[in-house]
Amino acid sequence: MISVKKAIAALVLGAAVAAGPAVSATAAPGGLEVSRDGVSYSSALTGSLLTDIASMVPGDSQQGTFYVRNSSSTPGFLRIVLTDVTYSDLDLANALTVVATAGGANGAVTPISLADPCWAISEGQVVPSGGVTRVDLGAALANLDGSRGQGATASLSLGVSLSDMTPGSLAPSICGVPNLAIAVTPDATRNVAVTNPADPPASHSGDLVPGDADLPVLGLAEGLGIDPNTWHLFEEYWVLLPMGAFIVGTMVFGVVVWRRRRTDEQPENAV
């Protein structure tokens, strides 16, 4: 059913193009407006689509929604490309994926590393003259092994356009000139602060960290050919020393008191 609708829409677009002047492959047949709520439209979307992407950790996902309206007099095919992508670590770029759902049709899950310099993540949805299409963008961060991607940053945007070109006519890596540019991450320093809660905290130089195999030792034993790390000093029994000293001291004190009392009782018996 969907393919039939697209075929009919393509025929409609073809007739519209044949009746009017030629339109370039990347140009829109008319205006395109954007809105966050589907009510108030303008030529630009202020702010970023995702506001808390910097707090994402492996396994997290975020989603943002916007609406586009065809304000032209002719229908057009909607095309959304991932563009302006920068990242500081390839592991992060491969693990951070985006997916666009336009008009209920899901696009392919795309790692941001494919956008070199851009990559089409949704195309082919027909927006009629005066029509509105909802677009949901999801971002997800996959699991990263060990410390891979930690502290890495990334930034990305979307380019949205209407075209008279049928789906598949353009390679996904062709950017074109979009009608709208939408920031996905908050600002020019848009970043994804990758942290892995499974990783232990970093140790500091000089700190005694559990599991250290080679602790500082005197050099005397090494000079004698002895490995100090093999010594067994029975440290677990040292706690018995103060207890033993207390018991022995109590016994000695008791004996002294007893002998003194015996000494004092002997003169009294003699009298």
Secondary structure as UniProt FT lines:
FT   HELIX           2..19
FT   TURN            25..26
FT   STRAND          32..35
FT   HELIX           53..55
FT   TURN            58..59
FT   STRAND          61..70
FT   STRAND          76..87
FT   HELIX           90..95
FT   STRAND          96..102
FT   TURN            103..104
FT   STRAND          105..106
FT   STRAND          110..111
FT   HELIX           112..114
FT   STRAND          119..127
FT   TURN            129..130
FT   STRAND          132..141
FT   TURN            146..151
FT   STRAND          154..163
FT   TURN            167..168
FT   TURN            172..173
FT   STRAND          180..183
FT   TURN            188..189
FT   TURN            197..198
FT   TURN            205..206
FT   TURN            210..211
FT   HELIX           219..223
FT   TURN            224..225
FT   HELIX           228..230
FT   HELIX           235..237
FT   TURN            238..239
FT   HELIX           240..270
//
